[in-house]
């Protein structure tokens, strides 16, 4: 119990002493380089990969391609692509299982931000890209296309100030 209290105090001290109000991701519950949005950690992966390879890459980090559940979450996730000019980016949506859109992390597909006329499944487009067109909305895309991606994982207690 004392170790947990000391760890929490250390994180608070680091947060208070850091320039411009930025503080350690560990204090926020995410590993270095990841961004916390609500109860998950997100990572923008700039290397262009096809959807399946991007999902495998996320899985190798204990994550999945990101699922999106609210408008506010969508806007925060989009901001992760800002340094890439808000370019089209893979997230975890797919309808490869027969026309029903699912998230690769198994969560409910309860929020949508499709562009007008999308998803159109043109020539079997089964994977979801964000930031499409000037409206920066969602579009179904061919899964073999190489794009950057966003991974998401649940916050792990083991990151919160307990690492040596």
Backbone bond lengths (Angstrom), bond angles and torsions (degrees), N, CA, C in turn:
res aa  C-N    CA-C-N  psi(-1)  N-CA   C-N-CA  omega(-1)  CA-C   N-CA-C  phi
1 X - - - 1.449 - - 1.529 110.83 -
2 X 1.373 116.25 -40.63 1.459 119.76 179.69 1.521 110.87 -63.18
3 X 1.348 117.64 -39.22 1.457 121.22 179.50 1.525 110.79 -61.86
4 X 1.327 116.99 -41.67 1.461 121.29 178.95 1.520 110.52 -63.53
5 X 1.332 117.57 -42.88 1.457 121.85 179.05 1.527 110.64 -63.97
6 X 1.330 116.54 -45.02 1.461 120.87 178.97 1.524 109.86 -62.55
7 X 1.337 117.93 -42.22 1.468 121.67 178.88 1.519 111.02 -61.73
8 X 1.319 116.25 -43.19 1.466 120.17 179.81 1.520 110.62 -64.52
9 X 1.326 117.85 -43.06 1.459 121.17 178.28 1.521 111.25 -63.55
10 X 1.318 117.36 -40.04 1.451 121.69 178.39 1.525 110.68 -61.19
11 X 1.316 117.40 -43.82 1.465 121.24 178.15 1.527 110.94 -62.47
12 X 1.317 117.06 -42.26 1.460 120.72 179.05 1.522 110.07 -62.62
13 X 1.342 116.77 -43.93 1.456 120.56 179.20 1.523 111.01 -62.88
14 X 1.324 117.46 -41.46 1.464 120.85 178.85 1.521 110.20 -64.59
15 X 1.313 116.41 -41.08 1.461 120.81 -179.52 1.522 110.41 -63.63
16 X 1.317 116.91 -40.72 1.460 120.95 -177.98 1.522 111.88 -72.98
17 X 1.311 118.22 -26.85 1.457 120.36 -174.16 1.518 114.01 -95.75
18 X 1.323 118.55 -2.47 1.455 120.87 -175.42 1.528 110.76 -87.24
19 X 1.324 117.00 141.22 1.456 123.53 -177.78 1.521 110.75 -63.29
20 X 1.332 117.59 144.96 1.466 126.06 173.87 1.515 113.55 59.31
21 X 1.311 118.14 22.58 1.455 120.54 174.56 1.509 114.94 75.34
22 X 1.345 118.31 2.48 1.450 119.08 176.72 1.514 108.58 -84.43
23 X 1.313 116.98 145.24 1.454 120.13 -179.22 1.506 110.45 -143.69
24 X 1.287 114.93 170.79 1.459 122.37 -172.77 1.521 112.15 -56.05
25 X 1.329 116.09 134.40 1.458 120.42 175.14 1.519 110.43 -60.62
26 X 1.324 117.76 -30.76 1.459 120.28 179.87 1.524 110.54 -60.79
27 X 1.328 116.81 -37.74 1.455 120.67 178.72 1.521 110.17 -65.85
28 X 1.293 116.34 -29.79 1.457 120.90 -179.12 1.526 111.55 -88.25
29 X 1.314 117.98 -4.19 1.455 120.57 176.58 1.516 115.67 95.09
30 X 1.320 119.05 8.76 1.455 122.20 179.57 1.525 109.40 -121.69
31 X 1.326 116.81 150.58 1.470 118.95 176.97 1.529 110.58 -68.59
32 X 1.309 116.31 161.99 1.466 121.16 179.50 1.517 110.78 -54.71
33 X 1.329 115.92 136.46 1.458 121.96 178.78 1.514 114.09 91.51
34 X 1.320 118.00 -15.55 1.463 122.61 179.14 1.520 108.75 -95.74
35 X 1.330 117.05 154.10 1.466 122.88 178.73 1.521 109.80 -113.96
36 X 1.304 115.67 135.42 1.462 119.88 177.87 1.517 109.70 -85.91
37 X 1.318 115.54 128.20 1.455 123.06 171.97 1.522 105.62 -131.38
38 X 1.319 114.92 114.17 1.463 122.30 -174.93 1.532 109.77 55.05
39 X 1.299 119.19 -118.85 1.468 121.19 -174.78 1.523 113.44 -106.04
40 X 1.340 115.54 21.18 1.466 119.16 179.37 1.524 110.31 -134.50
41 X 1.316 114.78 162.96 1.459 122.96 176.39 1.525 107.79 -109.33
42 X 1.336 116.44 137.35 1.456 122.49 -176.43 1.518 110.24 -124.16
43 X 1.334 115.19 146.84 1.460 121.43 178.54 1.520 109.14 -136.71
44 X 1.323 116.06 125.63 1.462 121.14 172.92 1.521 107.82 -82.78
45 X 1.326 116.74 127.27 1.464 122.58 179.75 1.532 107.04 -111.46
46 X 1.341 117.37 106.40 1.465 120.04 -174.66 1.529 115.08 -72.83
47 X 1.329 117.77 -20.12 1.471 120.41 -178.08 1.527 109.88 -67.61
48 X 1.316 116.75 124.22 1.465 121.96 -178.75 1.532 110.34 -72.99
49 X 1.330 115.71 127.30 1.470 123.35 179.35 1.520 108.20 -142.29
50 X 1.336 116.37 159.85 1.452 117.91 171.70 1.530 108.35 -71.77
51 X 1.327 116.93 167.20 1.470 121.26 -172.64 1.526 111.67 -58.82
52 X 1.331 118.11 -47.22 1.472 120.88 -177.37 1.528 111.44 -63.85
53 X 1.325 117.45 -41.65 1.460 120.81 178.18 1.528 110.45 -66.48
54 X 1.334 116.94 -38.34 1.467 120.79 177.14 1.531 110.34 -63.01
55 X 1.321 117.22 -41.54 1.475 120.53 177.46 1.523 110.61 -63.65
56 X 1.339 117.53 -44.33 1.472 120.32 177.26 1.523 111.53 -61.46
57 X 1.338 116.37 -38.58 1.460 120.24 177.10 1.530 110.40 -61.53
58 X 1.318 117.02 -45.19 1.472 120.71 177.44 1.528 110.26 -62.08
59 X 1.326 117.21 -44.32 1.475 120.59 179.52 1.524 111.24 -58.78
60 X 1.337 117.16 -35.72 1.464 120.47 179.83 1.528 111.64 -64.94
61 X 1.331 117.13 -17.27 1.465 122.30 178.53 1.528 111.72 -105.70
62 X 1.342 116.40 14.07 1.461 119.68 -179.41 1.515 112.97 74.43
63 X 1.326 117.12 26.39 1.462 122.63 -175.73 1.526 109.95 -131.63
64 X 1.309 115.87 -175.96 1.463 124.61 171.02 1.512 106.89 -133.38
65 X 1.321 116.56 165.38 1.451 117.94 166.36 1.531 106.70 -56.06
66 X 1.311 116.96 144.80 1.463 122.05 -171.29 1.526 112.84 -64.87
67 X 1.314 114.98 139.81 1.465 122.17 167.46 1.523 106.98 -100.16
68 X 1.326 116.77 154.51 1.466 122.10 -176.21 1.524 107.94 -126.86
69 X 1.342 117.16 126.88 1.459 119.66 -171.54 1.523 116.06 -120.30
70 X 1.328 118.59 -12.27 1.464 120.87 177.27 1.521 108.98 -147.30
71 X 1.324 115.85 163.83 1.456 120.98 176.75 1.527 110.79 -62.00
72 X 1.317 117.60 -42.99 1.466 120.86 179.62 1.523 110.47 -62.88
73 X 1.323 117.07 -42.46 1.462 120.51 178.20 1.526 110.18 -63.56
74 X 1.323 116.87 -40.78 1.466 121.52 178.24 1.521 110.50 -58.68
75 X 1.318 117.61 -45.61 1.464 121.16 -179.80 1.526 111.31 -64.55
76 X 1.322 117.47 -40.06 1.463 120.31 178.62 1.529 111.11 -66.35
77 X 1.334 116.39 -40.98 1.463 120.46 178.00 1.529 110.19 -64.69
78 X 1.319 116.95 -40.41 1.470 120.32 177.43 1.519 111.37 -57.99
79 X 1.315 117.04 -37.46 1.470 120.47 -178.73 1.522 111.88 -60.85
80 X 1.331 116.98 -25.32 1.465 119.61 177.55 1.526 111.67 -65.95
81 X 1.328 116.57 -20.19 1.465 120.88 -179.80 1.520 112.06 -95.48
82 X 1.324 118.14 2.86 1.468 122.06 -174.39 1.521 112.10 -57.27
83 X 1.333 117.76 -44.08 1.462 119.66 -178.22 1.525 112.08 -67.80
84 X 1.314 117.25 -9.45 1.464 122.99 175.91 1.535 109.67 -105.02
85 X 1.330 116.44 20.86 1.459 120.54 179.31 1.517 113.52 66.91
86 X 1.332 116.89 27.27 1.468 122.80 -177.27 1.526 110.65 54.28
87 X 1.327 116.24 40.86 1.460 121.38 -179.84 1.522 112.40 -70.24
88 X 1.322 115.27 161.59 1.461 119.34 178.66 1.527 109.04 -58.70
89 X 1.315 115.30 140.50 1.458 122.31 -170.90 1.523 109.62 -147.26
90 X 1.329 116.93 139.50 1.466 120.86 176.28 1.528 111.41 -70.87
91 X 1.321 115.16 138.30 1.462 123.42 162.34 1.522 106.00 -125.06
92 X 1.324 117.41 -178.20 1.456 121.17 -167.42 1.510 119.04 -84.57
93 X 1.306 119.48 15.87 1.460 120.98 179.58 1.516 112.41 -81.77
94 X 1.344 115.83 138.90 1.460 121.13 175.95 1.524 109.66 -152.32
95 X 1.322 115.85 146.69 1.465 120.76 172.55 1.524 110.39 -120.16
96 X 1.326 116.95 26.68 1.458 122.35 -178.79 1.519 112.46 -64.50
97 X 1.316 116.99 -14.83 1.467 120.38 -177.89 1.525 112.92 -88.08
98 X 1.314 118.24 15.44 1.453 119.88 174.20 1.514 115.17 118.32
99 X 1.309 118.52 33.71 1.460 121.22 174.13 1.517 115.42 90.06
100 X 1.314 118.61 -1.39 1.463 121.95 176.98 1.527 107.19 -103.24
101 X 1.324 116.75 122.59 1.460 120.69 -178.41 1.512 110.89 -74.91
102 X 1.331 114.86 131.36 1.463 123.56 -179.08 1.516 108.78 -133.36
103 X 1.340 116.20 156.96 1.457 121.41 171.05 1.515 108.97 -95.34
104 X 1.318 117.21 141.31 1.465 121.21 -178.20 1.527 112.57 -65.00
105 X 1.338 118.00 -20.15 1.468 120.44 178.29 1.522 112.66 -85.65
106 X 1.337 117.29 0.62 1.456 121.69 177.56 1.520 114.45 85.12
107 X 1.316 118.49 -1.49 1.465 120.07 179.77 1.532 110.48 -76.43
108 X 1.341 115.43 165.60 1.467 120.87 -177.69 1.526 110.92 -69.59
109 X 1.301 116.36 140.59 1.467 122.96 176.75 1.526 106.93 -87.66
110 X 1.339 116.25 73.43 1.465 121.20 -169.82 1.523 113.95 -103.76
111 X 1.306 118.48 -0.38 1.459 122.50 177.21 1.523 107.94 -134.08
112 X 1.332 116.53 142.14 1.460 120.61 179.71 1.521 109.32 -140.85
113 X 1.317 116.20 147.28 1.457 121.78 176.94 1.531 109.61 -140.05
114 X 1.329 115.71 50.57 1.455 121.51 -176.50 1.522 111.37 -68.51
115 X 1.317 116.46 145.67 1.460 122.46 170.22 1.524 107.81 -68.50
116 X 1.323 117.26 159.69 1.459 120.74 177.50 1.519 111.45 -55.60
117 X 1.325 117.47 132.34 1.463 122.02 179.71 1.518 114.70 80.77
118 X 1.319 116.71 2.17 1.467 121.36 179.54 1.530 109.66 -111.86
119 X 1.288 118.19 154.54 1.463 127.83 -5.16 1.528 110.14 -75.63
120 X 1.305 116.07 139.36 1.465 119.72 -177.87 1.527 113.03 -108.48
121 X 1.330 117.37 -7.76 1.466 123.00 178.57 1.530 111.94 53.72
122 X 1.336 116.93 34.04 1.453 121.68 -178.95 1.523 110.55 -60.23
123 X 1.318 115.93 118.54 1.467 122.89 -178.49 1.534 112.07 50.42
124 X 1.322 115.47 42.18 1.474 123.29 174.72 1.532 113.41 68.87
125 X 1.316 115.97 56.02 1.465 121.29 174.42 1.532 107.56 -86.10
126 X 1.321 116.90 114.07 1.463 120.62 -171.35 1.527 114.98 -118.64
127 X 1.328 118.56 4.58 1.459 120.15 -176.24 1.521 110.53 -126.47
128 X 1.334 116.28 151.52 1.450 122.25 -171.28 1.527 112.66 -100.58
129 X 1.341 114.62 124.81 1.458 120.68 173.17 1.530 108.26 -113.89
130 X 1.336 116.05 143.24 1.458 120.92 175.30 1.523 109.04 -102.28
131 X 1.328 116.05 170.55 1.470 123.57 177.51 1.517 112.83 67.19
132 X 1.316 117.50 32.04 1.460 121.22 -179.04 1.522 109.60 -83.02
133 X 1.280 117.78 139.38 1.463 126.69 176.51 1.527 111.38 63.50
134 X 1.324 116.12 -178.40 1.454 121.30 178.50 1.516 112.96 -64.76
135 X 1.331 116.29 -20.75 1.463 120.75 179.77 1.524 113.04 -81.65
136 X 1.331 116.86 -10.54 1.477 122.44 -179.83 1.533 111.38 54.70
137 X 1.318 115.04 41.54 1.462 120.70 179.93 1.536 109.54 -101.13
138 X 1.326 116.92 -167.80 1.464 122.10 -175.33 1.519 111.04 -95.71
139 X 1.324 114.28 149.95 1.457 121.81 178.89 1.523 108.76 -145.41
140 X 1.328 116.58 143.37 1.462 118.62 171.18 1.529 107.71 -82.58
141 X 1.317 115.42 139.83 1.456 121.64 -174.33 1.528 109.03 -135.84
142 X 1.321 116.46 157.72 1.463 121.03 174.97 1.527 108.69 -65.11
143 X 1.311 116.84 131.48 1.464 122.24 -173.18 1.524 113.41 -67.29
144 X 1.343 118.27 -18.53 1.467 120.46 -178.92 1.532 112.96 -81.74
145 X 1.326 117.38 -9.35 1.467 121.29 179.46 1.530 109.29 -67.29
146 X 1.317 116.70 138.96 1.473 121.82 179.20 1.522 110.48 -90.76
147 X 1.344 115.61 119.39 1.460 122.91 179.79 1.523 109.51 -138.16
148 X 1.345 117.72 159.62 1.462 119.32 168.21 1.527 108.47 -67.07
149 X 1.319 117.34 172.65 1.463 119.98 -175.34 1.522 111.67 -147.05
150 X 1.312 115.23 168.25 1.461 121.94 174.68 1.513 108.18 -125.56
151 X 1.334 115.79 123.50 1.469 122.63 176.35 1.526 109.16 -97.38
152 X 1.319 116.04 152.87 1.468 121.22 175.88 1.518 109.31 -140.89
153 X 1.329 114.92 142.97 1.460 121.21 176.89 1.513 108.90 -144.05
154 X 1.314 115.06 154.69 1.455 120.02 177.51 1.522 109.39 -68.11
155 X 1.313 115.47 152.07 1.464 120.69 176.65 1.518 108.22 -69.13
156 X 1.320 114.77 134.61 1.462 120.69 179.65 1.515 109.03 -109.14
157 X 1.323 116.61 133.48 1.466 121.28 179.54 1.521 111.00 -62.73
158 X 1.330 118.06 -25.70 1.457 119.88 -176.54 1.525 112.18 -66.08
159 X 1.358 118.23 -17.61 1.457 120.74 179.38 1.518 112.20 -84.22
160 X 1.306 117.75 -17.72 1.455 120.68 -170.63 1.519 110.77 -79.15
161 X 1.321 116.44 84.31 1.445 122.01 171.92 1.508 116.63 64.21
162 X 1.337 119.31 14.56 1.456 120.70 -175.93 1.513 112.65 -108.96
163 X 1.333 117.68 -3.43 1.467 119.66 -178.88 1.526 109.69 -79.36
164 X 1.306 115.48 146.22 1.468 119.65 178.87 1.502 110.79 -81.76
